[in-house]
Amino acid sequence: MLKDDVLGEAVVEINYDELIPNNVDLANDARLKKALERWQPKYLDWWNEAGPEETRDMDVYLRTAVGVDPKGWARFGHVKMPDYRWGILLAPKEEGRVIPFGKHKGEPVWQEVPGEYRALLRRLIVVQGDTEPASVEQQRYLSKTAPSLYDMRNLFQVNVEEGRHLWAMVYLLVKYFGRDGREEAEELLERRSAHEDKPRILGAFNEETPDWLAFFMFTFFTDRDGKMQLASLAQSGFDPLSRSCRFMLTEEAHHMFVGETGVGRVILRTCEAMKNAGITDANDIEAVRALDVIDLPTLQKRVNFHYGVTLDLFGSEVSTNGATAFNAGIKGRYRENKLEDDHVLTNDTYKVSRVVNSKIVEEEEPALNAINGRLLDDYIKDAGAGVGRWNTLIKKIGINFEITLPNKGFNRKIGEFSDDFITPEGDVINEELWTARQDEWLCTENDARYIQSLMKPCLEKGKYAGWIAAPRVGINKQHSDFEYVKID
């Protein structure tokens, strides 16, 4: 299991005396400060309108960044969420840093936006920024059905940090892109997840998050995409973007922790209930559901859905936009500094999967054009490791079932497989057969109703809903009946 990045004694490096906490010397940039202070009330209006519903008076045990040293950057305490001190936090500047990839490799990193890359950089920042409030909107109603105060607290921690990540991108837009940036910052608060006229930019952020299993899947799969994208942008030759993303990655670790351990606790509760009831066949769905837990085949269906939706976030595997961003030194690869090649890729190739003659094959593509495809493959390996830890739980209890990631062509709407119909096992079939069998692979309305029937709040200290196990340890090592959320 992952270990939560709960941190030791905080090192105070952030100015909390100002209206907008920051470590970017905002006090000495009057124009920027004025613009951000004008944006702040609109942000709070957005939070109160589209953020967690009916929670304004709750005291929540939240961590707040007070420094940017990964060894000690946060303090914990009960806070009302509208009073949370969102701010602008950048990782420390690395003196002498050079651009690590692309045609500008070895040149000093940029502290200002290069004119020729202005539009590309702005678009990348806007898309990243748009995902942050979108996820808060998707999770707006979950607190009403929280399986415990511990889980409610984790939901709120994710929410406030996604809000802070929005601040990180807005700072870059407003400081470095003038009027265009200010307008983009306004529009980030005007779009809404799944809105008919003003939806969020990326499809996955317009999907519903109707229950807590969906939330755990989202934070495992979709926040992992966030990790991969932030890690790529953290390599950027535009140094303010790199520094913003490096600190965002510090906070992002907890979000994936919530997802992996959340699904793990669902699995643990189901397997223990099956064992206690003497049920050995995980596919006996009726018998397992009679125990009021989530059966493993239904959980597999949710894995199938969230995985495919998340893979679409990587865009087309073969992309001239991806090539341009890499070649320009703006967006690198995952762990670029650990890759053993020339980091220019002019003469390199990379294998990309696609359907040819009704079979999935791998074909060589210029490595520059396949930047997105490589990042997607890195994501698949990373997600697979987490799924492996879930399977270790199942095996340890003695249940004969294995959760699998479907073929990367399954249920895709974007990229090489968007026009194909592929089973989770990787067989290419026709549309008619896929439609006839999709209920085997994706949740039906009946499955959704069953999951929803379990979503009853459990808000007593130290207690957990019957479909999920308690965590192994508390947040910040708190005792088992700690009051993570104080509800009047």
C-alpha positions as CSV (number, residue, x, y, z in Angstrom):
1,M,0.0,0.0,0.0
2,L,1.1,3.6,-0.5
3,K,2.2,5.5,2.5
4,D,0.6,9.0,2.9
5,D,3.0,11.8,2.6
6,V,2.3,13.1,6.1
7,L,5.0,15.4,7.0
8,G,7.1,16.4,10.0
9,E,7.7,19.8,11.6
10,A,6.8,22.6,9.2
11,V,9.4,25.1,8.0
12,V,7.7,28.5,7.6
13,E,8.6,30.0,4.2
14,I,5.2,31.4,3.1
15,N,3.9,34.8,3.9
16,Y,0.5,34.3,5.6
17,D,0.2,37.9,6.6
18,E,-1.0,38.9,3.2
19,L,-4.4,38.5,1.8
20,I,-3.1,36.0,-0.7
21,P,-0.4,33.7,0.9
22,N,2.6,33.4,-1.3
23,N,6.3,32.8,-1.7
24,V,6.7,34.9,-4.9
25,D,7.1,38.3,-3.3
26,L,3.6,39.4,-4.3
27,A,3.8,42.5,-2.1
28,N,6.4,44.0,-4.4
29,D,4.4,43.6,-7.6
30,A,1.6,46.0,-7.2
31,R,0.0,45.4,-10.6
32,L,-0.1,41.6,-10.2
33,K,-1.3,41.8,-6.6
34,K,-4.1,44.1,-7.6
35,A,-5.2,41.8,-10.4
36,L,-5.1,38.7,-8.2
37,E,-6.9,40.4,-5.4
38,R,-9.6,41.3,-7.9
39,W,-9.9,37.7,-9.0
40,Q,-10.0,36.3,-5.4
41,P,-13.6,37.3,-4.5
42,K,-14.8,35.7,-7.8
43,Y,-12.9,32.5,-6.8
44,L,-14.6,32.5,-3.4
45,D,-18.0,33.0,-5.2
46,W,-17.2,30.0,-7.4
47,W,-16.2,27.9,-4.4
48,N,-19.4,28.7,-2.5
49,E,-21.5,28.1,-5.6
50,A,-19.9,25.0,-7.1
51,G,-17.7,23.6,-4.3
52,P,-18.7,21.1,-1.6
53,E,-22.3,21.6,-0.8
54,E,-23.6,22.7,2.6
55,T,-20.2,22.5,4.3
56,R,-19.4,26.1,5.1
57,D,-19.8,25.7,8.9
58,M,-17.9,22.5,9.2
59,D,-14.5,22.4,10.9
60,V,-12.2,20.1,8.8
61,Y,-8.9,18.7,9.9
62,L,-6.9,20.0,6.9
63,R,-3.2,20.3,6.1
64,T,-2.1,23.7,5.0
65,A,1.2,24.3,3.2
66,V,3.5,26.6,5.2
67,G,6.7,25.8,3.3
68,V,8.0,24.2,0.1
69,D,10.6,21.9,1.5
70,P,9.4,18.4,0.7
71,K,10.7,17.2,4.1
72,G,8.5,19.5,6.1
73,W,6.0,21.7,4.4
74,A,2.6,21.3,6.0
75,R,0.7,21.8,9.3
76,F,-2.6,20.2,10.3
77,G,-5.5,21.8,12.1
78,H,-9.3,22.2,12.0
79,V,-10.3,24.9,9.5
80,K,-13.6,26.0,7.9
81,M,-13.1,25.4,4.2
82,P,-14.1,28.9,3.1
83,D,-11.4,30.2,5.4
84,Y,-8.7,27.9,3.9
85,R,-5.7,30.0,2.9
86,W,-5.3,29.3,-0.8
87,G,-2.2,30.8,-2.1
88,I,0.6,30.9,-4.7
89,L,3.5,28.5,-3.9
90,L,6.5,27.7,-6.2
91,A,9.2,25.2,-5.6
92,P,12.6,26.7,-4.9
93,K,14.4,28.2,-7.9
94,E,17.4,26.1,-9.1
95,E,20.3,28.4,-9.9
96,G,21.9,27.6,-13.2
97,R,19.1,25.4,-14.4
98,V,19.1,24.7,-18.2
99,I,16.4,23.4,-20.6
100,P,16.7,19.6,-20.4
101,F,15.3,18.6,-23.8
102,G,14.2,19.7,-27.3
103,K,16.0,22.0,-29.7
104,H,16.8,24.4,-26.9
105,K,18.5,21.7,-24.8
106,G,21.3,23.2,-22.7
107,E,20.2,26.8,-23.0
108,P,19.3,28.7,-19.8
109,V,15.7,28.2,-18.8
110,W,13.3,31.1,-19.5
111,Q,12.0,33.4,-16.7
112,E,9.7,35.1,-19.2
113,V,7.5,33.7,-21.9
114,P,9.3,33.3,-25.2
115,G,7.2,35.2,-27.8
116,E,7.2,32.4,-30.3
117,Y,5.8,30.0,-27.8
118,R,3.3,32.3,-26.1
119,A,0.1,30.7,-27.5
120,L,1.3,27.2,-26.9
121,L,2.3,27.9,-23.3
122,R,-0.9,29.7,-22.6
123,R,-3.0,26.8,-23.9
124,L,-1.2,24.2,-21.9
125,I,-1.6,26.3,-18.7
126,V,-5.3,26.9,-19.4
127,V,-6.0,23.2,-20.0
128,Q,-4.2,22.2,-16.8
129,G,-5.9,24.9,-14.9
130,D,-9.3,23.9,-16.1
131,T,-9.0,20.4,-14.7
132,E,-8.6,21.7,-11.1
133,P,-11.9,23.3,-10.5
134,A,-13.7,20.7,-12.7
135,S,-12.9,17.9,-10.3
136,V,-14.2,19.9,-7.3
137,E,-17.4,20.5,-9.2
138,Q,-17.7,16.8,-10.0
139,Q,-17.3,15.9,-6.3
140,R,-19.7,18.6,-5.0
141,Y,-22.3,16.3,-3.5
142,L,-20.2,13.4,-2.1
143,S,-20.0,14.7,1.4
144,K,-23.8,13.9,1.8
145,T,-23.0,10.2,1.6
146,A,-19.5,10.0,3.2
147,P,-18.7,6.5,4.5
148,S,-16.9,8.1,7.5
149,L,-15.5,11.3,8.8
150,Y,-12.1,10.1,7.8
151,D,-13.2,9.8,4.2
152,M,-15.1,13.1,4.3
153,R,-11.9,14.8,5.5
154,N,-9.9,13.3,2.6
155,L,-12.5,14.4,0.1
156,F,-12.2,18.0,1.4
157,Q,-8.4,17.9,1.5
158,V,-8.4,16.9,-2.2
159,N,-10.9,19.6,-2.9
160,V,-9.0,22.5,-1.3
161,E,-5.8,21.4,-2.9
162,E,-7.4,21.2,-6.3
163,G,-8.5,24.8,-5.6
164,R,-4.9,25.8,-4.8
165,H,-3.7,24.2,-8.0
166,L,-6.1,26.4,-9.8
167,W,-4.5,29.4,-8.1
168,A,-1.1,28.1,-9.3
169,M,-2.2,28.2,-12.9
170,V,-4.0,31.5,-12.6
171,Y,-0.9,33.1,-11.1
172,L,1.0,32.1,-14.3
173,L,-1.7,33.4,-16.6
174,V,-2.1,36.7,-14.9
175,K,1.6,37.4,-14.3
176,Y,2.9,36.3,-17.7
177,F,0.1,36.7,-20.3
178,G,-1.3,40.2,-19.7
179,R,-4.9,40.8,-20.7
180,D,-5.2,37.5,-22.5
181,G,-4.2,35.7,-19.2
182,R,-6.6,37.7,-17.1
183,E,-9.4,36.8,-19.5
184,E,-8.5,33.2,-19.4
185,A,-8.4,33.3,-15.6
186,E,-12.0,34.7,-15.6
187,E,-13.2,31.9,-17.9
188,L,-11.7,29.2,-15.6
189,L,-14.4,30.3,-13.1
190,E,-17.2,30.5,-15.7
191,R,-17.0,27.0,-17.1
192,R,-18.7,24.2,-15.2
193,S,-18.4,20.4,-15.3
194,A,-21.0,18.9,-17.7
195,H,-22.5,22.3,-18.4
196,E,-24.5,22.2,-21.6
197,D,-23.2,25.5,-22.9
198,K,-19.9,26.0,-21.0
199,P,-18.5,22.5,-20.2
200,R,-14.9,21.9,-19.0
201,I,-12.3,21.4,-21.7
202,L,-11.5,17.7,-21.3
203,G,-14.1,15.0,-21.5
204,A,-13.2,13.1,-18.3
205,F,-13.9,16.3,-16.3
206,N,-17.5,16.4,-17.6
207,E,-18.3,12.9,-16.3
208,E,-20.4,12.4,-13.2
209,T,-18.8,11.3,-9.9
210,P,-22.1,9.9,-8.5
211,D,-20.7,7.8,-5.6
212,W,-17.7,7.1,-3.4
213,L,-16.4,4.2,-5.5
214,A,-16.3,6.6,-8.5
215,F,-14.4,9.1,-6.3
216,F,-11.8,6.5,-5.3
217,M,-11.5,5.4,-8.9
218,F,-11.2,9.0,-10.0
219,T,-8.4,9.8,-7.5
220,F,-6.6,6.6,-8.4
221,F,-6.8,6.8,-12.2
222,T,-7.5,10.5,-13.2
223,D,-5.4,12.1,-10.5
224,R,-2.6,9.8,-11.7
225,D,-3.0,11.3,-15.1
226,G,-2.5,14.6,-13.3
227,K,0.7,13.3,-11.8
228,M,2.0,12.3,-15.2
229,Q,1.1,15.6,-16.8
230,L,2.5,17.7,-14.0
231,A,5.7,15.6,-14.0
232,S,6.1,16.4,-17.7
233,L,5.4,20.1,-17.3
234,A,7.8,20.2,-14.3
235,Q,10.6,19.6,-16.9
236,S,9.6,22.7,-18.8
237,G,12.1,25.2,-20.0
238,F,9.6,27.9,-18.8
239,D,10.9,28.0,-15.3
240,P,7.9,29.5,-13.5
241,L,5.7,26.7,-14.9
242,S,8.3,24.1,-13.8
243,R,8.5,25.4,-10.3
244,S,4.7,25.6,-10.0
245,C,4.2,22.0,-11.1
246,R,7.0,20.7,-8.9
247,F,5.3,21.9,-5.8
248,M,1.8,20.7,-7.1
249,L,3.3,17.2,-7.4
250,T,4.0,17.3,-3.6
251,E,0.4,17.8,-2.9
252,E,-0.8,15.4,-5.7
253,A,0.7,12.4,-3.9
254,H,-2.1,12.5,-1.3
255,H,-4.8,12.5,-3.9
256,M,-3.6,9.2,-5.4
257,F,-3.1,7.8,-1.9
258,V,-6.8,8.5,-1.3
259,G,-7.7,6.6,-4.4
260,E,-5.5,3.6,-4.0
261,T,-6.2,3.1,-0.4
262,G,-9.9,3.8,-0.9
263,V,-10.3,1.1,-3.5
264,G,-8.1,-1.1,-1.4
265,R,-10.4,-0.7,1.6
266,V,-13.4,-1.5,-0.5
267,I,-11.7,-4.7,-1.7
268,L,-10.6,-5.6,1.8
269,R,-14.1,-5.3,3.2
270,T,-15.6,-7.3,0.4
271,C,-13.1,-10.1,0.6
272,E,-13.4,-10.3,4.4
273,A,-17.2,-10.4,4.2
274,M,-17.0,-13.2,1.6
275,K,-14.6,-15.2,3.7
276,N,-16.8,-14.8,6.8
277,A,-19.9,-15.9,4.9
278,G,-18.1,-18.8,3.3
279,I,-18.5,-17.5,-0.2
280,T,-15.6,-18.7,-2.4
281,D,-17.0,-17.7,-5.9
282,A,-16.4,-14.0,-6.4
283,N,-18.6,-14.2,-9.5
284,D,-21.6,-15.1,-7.4
285,I,-22.8,-11.5,-7.5
286,E,-26.2,-12.1,-5.9
287,A,-24.7,-13.8,-2.9
288,V,-22.0,-11.2,-2.4
289,R,-24.4,-8.3,-2.8
290,A,-26.6,-9.9,-0.1
291,L,-23.7,-9.0,2.3
292,D,-24.1,-5.3,1.4
293,V,-20.6,-5.0,-0.1
294,I,-19.4,-4.2,-3.6
295,D,-18.8,-7.4,-5.5
296,L,-15.5,-7.6,-7.3
297,P,-16.9,-8.0,-10.9
298,T,-18.7,-4.7,-10.5
299,L,-15.6,-3.1,-9.1
300,Q,-13.8,-4.5,-12.3
301,K,-16.4,-2.7,-14.4
302,R,-15.6,0.6,-12.7
303,V,-11.9,0.0,-13.3
304,N,-12.7,-0.6,-17.0
305,F,-14.6,2.7,-17.3
306,H,-12.3,5.0,-15.4
307,Y,-9.2,3.6,-17.0
308,G,-10.5,4.2,-20.6
309,V,-11.8,7.7,-19.8
310,T,-8.5,8.6,-18.3
311,L,-6.4,7.2,-21.2
312,D,-8.3,9.6,-23.5
313,L,-6.9,12.5,-21.4
314,F,-3.5,11.9,-23.0
315,G,-4.8,12.9,-26.4
316,S,-3.8,11.3,-29.7
317,E,-0.8,8.9,-29.3
318,V,0.6,10.4,-32.5
319,S,0.5,14.2,-32.2
320,T,2.2,17.1,-33.9
321,N,1.2,19.3,-30.9
322,G,3.0,16.9,-28.6
323,A,6.0,17.0,-30.8
324,T,5.9,20.8,-31.0
325,A,5.7,21.2,-27.2
326,F,8.6,18.8,-26.7
327,N,10.8,20.2,-29.4
328,A,10.2,23.7,-28.1
329,G,11.4,22.7,-24.6
330,I,8.0,23.4,-23.0
331,K,6.7,20.0,-22.0
332,G,9.0,17.0,-21.5
333,R,8.5,13.3,-20.9
334,Y,7.8,11.5,-17.6
335,R,11.1,11.5,-15.6
336,E,12.9,13.1,-18.5
337,N,16.1,13.4,-16.5
338,K,16.3,9.7,-16.0
339,L,15.9,8.7,-19.6
340,E,19.0,7.5,-21.4
341,D,18.9,9.1,-24.9
342,D,19.9,12.4,-26.4
343,H,16.7,14.2,-25.2
344,V,16.3,15.7,-28.7
345,L,14.8,12.6,-30.4
346,T,15.4,13.9,-34.0
347,N,16.4,10.4,-35.2
348,D,14.6,8.2,-32.7
349,T,11.5,6.1,-33.1
350,Y,8.8,4.8,-30.7
351,K,6.3,1.9,-31.1
352,V,2.6,2.9,-31.2
353,S,-0.3,0.5,-31.0
354,R,-3.1,0.6,-33.6
355,V,-5.5,-1.6,-35.4
356,V,-4.4,-3.0,-38.8
357,N,-6.5,-5.6,-40.6
358,S,-8.6,-6.2,-37.5
359,K,-5.6,-6.9,-35.3
360,I,-3.8,-4.7,-32.8
361,V,-0.2,-4.2,-33.9
362,E,2.7,-2.0,-32.9
363,E,4.3,0.2,-35.6
364,E,7.3,2.5,-35.4
365,E,6.6,6.2,-35.4
366,P,9.1,9.1,-35.1
367,A,9.7,9.5,-31.4
368,L,8.9,13.2,-31.5
369,N,5.4,12.5,-32.9
370,A,4.8,9.8,-30.3
371,I,5.5,11.8,-27.2
372,N,1.8,11.4,-26.1
373,G,2.0,7.7,-26.8
374,R,5.0,7.3,-24.6
375,L,3.5,9.2,-21.7
376,L,0.4,7.0,-22.0
377,D,2.5,3.9,-21.8
378,D,4.4,5.3,-18.8
379,Y,1.0,5.9,-17.2
380,I,-0.2,2.3,-17.9
381,K,2.9,1.0,-16.1
382,D,2.4,3.3,-13.1
383,A,-1.3,2.4,-12.8
384,G,-0.6,-1.3,-13.2
385,A,1.6,-1.2,-10.1
386,G,-1.2,0.1,-8.0
387,V,-3.6,-2.6,-9.4
388,G,-1.0,-5.2,-8.5
389,R,-1.2,-4.1,-4.9
390,W,-5.0,-4.5,-4.9
391,N,-4.5,-8.0,-6.2
392,T,-2.1,-8.8,-3.4
393,L,-4.8,-7.9,-0.9
394,I,-7.3,-10.3,-2.6
395,K,-4.7,-13.1,-2.8
396,K,-3.8,-12.7,0.8
397,I,-7.3,-13.3,2.0
398,G,-7.6,-16.3,-0.3
399,I,-10.2,-15.1,-2.9
400,N,-9.8,-16.4,-6.4
401,F,-10.1,-13.2,-8.4
402,E,-7.8,-10.8,-10.2
403,I,-8.4,-7.2,-11.1
404,T,-7.0,-6.4,-14.5
405,L,-6.4,-3.3,-16.6
406,P,-8.3,-3.6,-19.9
407,N,-6.5,-3.4,-23.2
408,K,-5.6,0.3,-23.9
409,G,-7.8,0.2,-26.9
410,F,-10.9,-0.6,-24.9
411,N,-13.7,2.0,-24.9
412,R,-11.6,4.8,-26.3
413,K,-13.0,8.0,-27.7
414,I,-9.7,9.8,-28.6
415,G,-6.5,8.6,-30.3
416,E,-5.6,5.6,-32.4
417,F,-8.5,3.4,-31.2
418,S,-11.3,6.0,-31.3
419,D,-12.9,4.3,-34.3
420,D,-12.4,0.7,-33.2
421,F,-14.4,-1.7,-31.0
422,I,-12.0,-3.6,-28.7
423,T,-12.8,-6.0,-25.9
424,P,-10.9,-5.7,-22.5
425,E,-8.9,-8.7,-23.6
426,G,-7.7,-6.9,-26.8
427,D,-9.9,-8.6,-29.4
428,V,-11.1,-6.3,-32.3
429,I,-14.8,-6.9,-32.9
430,N,-17.6,-5.1,-34.8
431,E,-19.8,-2.4,-33.3
432,E,-22.9,-4.7,-33.2
433,L,-21.1,-7.3,-31.0
434,W,-19.5,-4.7,-28.8
435,T,-22.9,-3.1,-28.1
436,A,-24.4,-6.5,-27.4
437,R,-21.6,-7.3,-24.9
438,Q,-20.9,-4.0,-23.3
439,D,-22.9,-4.8,-20.2
440,E,-20.3,-7.5,-19.4
441,W,-17.6,-4.8,-19.2
442,L,-19.2,-1.6,-18.1
443,C,-21.6,-0.9,-15.3
444,T,-25.3,-1.2,-16.1
445,E,-28.1,1.0,-14.6
446,N,-28.8,-1.9,-12.2
447,D,-25.1,-1.9,-11.1
448,A,-25.2,1.8,-10.6
449,R,-28.4,1.6,-8.5
450,Y,-26.9,-1.1,-6.3
451,I,-23.8,0.9,-5.6
452,Q,-25.9,4.0,-4.9
453,S,-28.0,1.9,-2.5
454,L,-24.9,1.5,-0.3
455,M,-24.1,5.2,-0.2
456,K,-25.6,6.0,3.2
457,P,-23.6,8.5,5.4
458,C,-21.7,7.2,8.4
459,L,-20.7,10.2,10.4
460,E,-20.1,8.9,13.9
461,K,-16.5,9.2,15.2
462,G,-14.4,6.1,14.5
463,K,-17.2,4.4,12.5
464,Y,-17.3,3.3,8.9
465,A,-20.0,2.3,6.4
466,G,-20.4,-1.5,6.1
467,W,-19.1,-1.6,2.5
468,I,-15.6,-0.2,3.3
469,A,-12.9,-1.2,5.8
470,A,-11.2,1.2,8.2
471,P,-7.8,2.6,7.2
472,R,-4.7,1.1,8.7
473,V,-3.5,4.4,10.2
474,G,-5.1,7.8,10.7
475,I,-4.2,11.0,9.0
476,N,-1.2,12.5,10.7
477,K,-1.2,9.4,12.9
478,Q,-4.4,10.4,14.6
479,H,-6.2,7.8,16.8
480,S,-9.0,5.7,15.4
481,D,-11.9,7.8,16.8
482,F,-10.4,11.2,16.0
483,E,-13.0,13.8,14.9
484,Y,-11.7,14.7,11.4
485,V,-14.8,16.8,10.6
486,K,-16.7,18.7,13.3
487,I,-20.3,18.9,12.1
488,D,-22.7,21.2,14.1
